[in-house]
Amino acid sequence: MSKKKGKLVEILSRARFYDDVNLYQVAYRDLDKIVTVPLKEFILLSGTFELIPISRIVEIKKGSIVVYQKAKSNI
């Protein structure tokens, strides 16, 4: 696992288990567009990252603060 993916997994884990999951928004690639949904909804949609792989996540925000952003994505 790369360092970047490790950091992403850590952020998601912290958001789900130690913080208020409702504060987080996830932006992910869906074909040729970027979709933004609440983290709780993303977890349900992704089927625990089986239907939407973690590698499609381009950004995670906690409120208005960006806590993760994929390097040079086309948002």
N, C-alpha and C positions, 0 to 999 in steps of 0.2 A: 504494500500500500504506500502510495506517495505521501509526502509530508502534507501537501495541499488537501488530499482526500482525508488524511488523518485529522487535520484541523476542522474540516467540514463535519466529519462524524462527531467530533468533540462538541462543536457548536450545537448540532442537532440533539445530541444526547443531553447536554446541559439545558437546552430549551424545553425538552420534553419532560425531564425528570426533576430538575432543580429550580426551574424558573416558571413563569406564567406563560404557557404555550400560546395563549391567546394574544400575546404581544408581538408575535413573530409573523412575518410575511415571507413567502418563498416565491421567487421568480425562476421559472424553468423553461427550457426549450421544448416546444411542441410543434414538430415539423419545422415550418419556416417562421414561427412567431414565438414571442415570449409571453407566457401566461403567469400572472401573479395571483396567488391564493394564500389564505391563512395556513400556517404550518399544520394545524390540526386537520384541515381539509386535504392538504398535500399528502399527509401520512395515510389517510383513508384512500385517496385516489391512487397513490402509488402502490398500494398493497404491500406496505412495509418495504418499499424500494424494489419490488419485483416487476411491477408494470411500468413504473417510471424510475429508471436507474438514478442513483445519486449523482452520476456524472452529468446529468442534464441540468442540474441546479446551477444557475448563473449568479444568483444573488439571494442573500437572506438579510432581512431588516428586522430590527427590534424597535418598534415604533418608527421613528424617522431616521434612526441610526443604522447605517450599513455595517453589519458585523461580519459579512462574508461577501466577497465578489470574485468571480472567476476572472482571471487575468485576460484583459482585452476581449471580452465577449461582445457580440453585436446586439446590445440592448437597445 
